[in-house]
């Protein structure tokens, strides 16, 4: 038996997860019936081994580096906000 949490999350019992090969990160689909609810495994269940996960991580890291190339975060954030971080320390303090 499984319980629904306050966040409306359901824990799959271990025996069921083992039987059907459900692992963390897998997607499942809830199919409503007349007076029942079916849980279906995603047909596109994709699992990555450690080597593929590392390859995907490296690709994502490289894309992020390309986006940040030539961008100075401190300068961009100060000009976008209209105030500097140092000004925050002086706000509300008596002179």
DARA-V494165 format. One record per helix or strand. SS is the DSSP state (A for helix, B for strand). FROM is the first residue (numbers start at 1). TO is the last residue. If there is no record, write none. Layout:
# DARA-V494165
ss from to
SS FROM TO
SS FROM TO
This chain:
# DARA-V494165
ss from to
B 4 4
B 10 10
A 14 20
B 28 32
B 37 41
A 50 68
A 73 81
A 85 90
